[in-house]
Amino acid sequence: MTNSLLHQPMTLVLNKSWAALTIDTAKESIIKAFTGVANAVDENYIQYNWDEWLERSQSTDKGYFIYTSTKKVEIPKIIVLLKYNKIPKIKVKLTRRNLLIRDNYTCQYTGKKVTMKDATVDHVLPKSRGGKTVWDNVVTACFEINIKKGNKTPEESGLQLSSKPKKPIWSLKYTKHISKIYKIWKKFIDTDQWNEIGYWDVELVD
């Protein structure tokens, strides 16, 4: 692989306690390892400082690499920070998928579980009556309930929200656009939701 990988998100970042924080680009993770901010972690969850990782990179052909004029550097799949770091402040995009995740794949009027096949996006205050497509005015609803509610408010429809909708705090479960997904990440995060981008990942706007 070439240095075109530098700016692609490819490395899971763990806090000092080994809790997942975010996903770095190859460049970001290599800089953290090079400057001693983090250790690289291999498939056996063994930590390496920069010199150890550089030496290891020369003796393997497995993985993805960044090349210098004299060396090759394996892009670490995981790095672990040597000091604690705060959870990053990242905006959660309002997409159908992220709405489902926020609402725990549950119709917010009936409490029933829904899937991508039968879930709809409901505007609590309908758009035709001035409702905006924002986190605190949209909820997940099953198809039948959305039809029943129509152009009405929940009160007018005899419905009650299970919880007040609000903007979610970012966490790794909302991560979507990444280049590579590795099996060793599953020990720290659920990667099943990260598949091909499509209808469920388009940002919702008015």
ZILINMO-V796954 format. One record per run of one state. SS is the DSSP state (h for helix, s for strand, l for the rest). FROM is the first residue (numbers start at 1). TO is the last residue. Records with the same first field share a line. If there is no record, write none. Layout:
SS = FROM-TO, FROM-TO
This chain:
l = 1-2, 8-8, 15-19, 35-37, 42-46, 49-49, 59-64, 68-71, 75-77, 82-94, 103-105, 107-112, 114-118, 124-126, 130-134, 150-153, 158-171, 175-182, 188-198, 202-202, 204-206
h = 3-7, 26-34, 50-58, 96-102, 127-129, 135-137, 143-149, 154-157, 172-174, 183-187, 199-201
s = 9-14, 20-25, 38-41, 47-48, 65-67, 72-74, 78-81, 95-95, 106-106, 113-113, 119-123, 138-142, 203-203
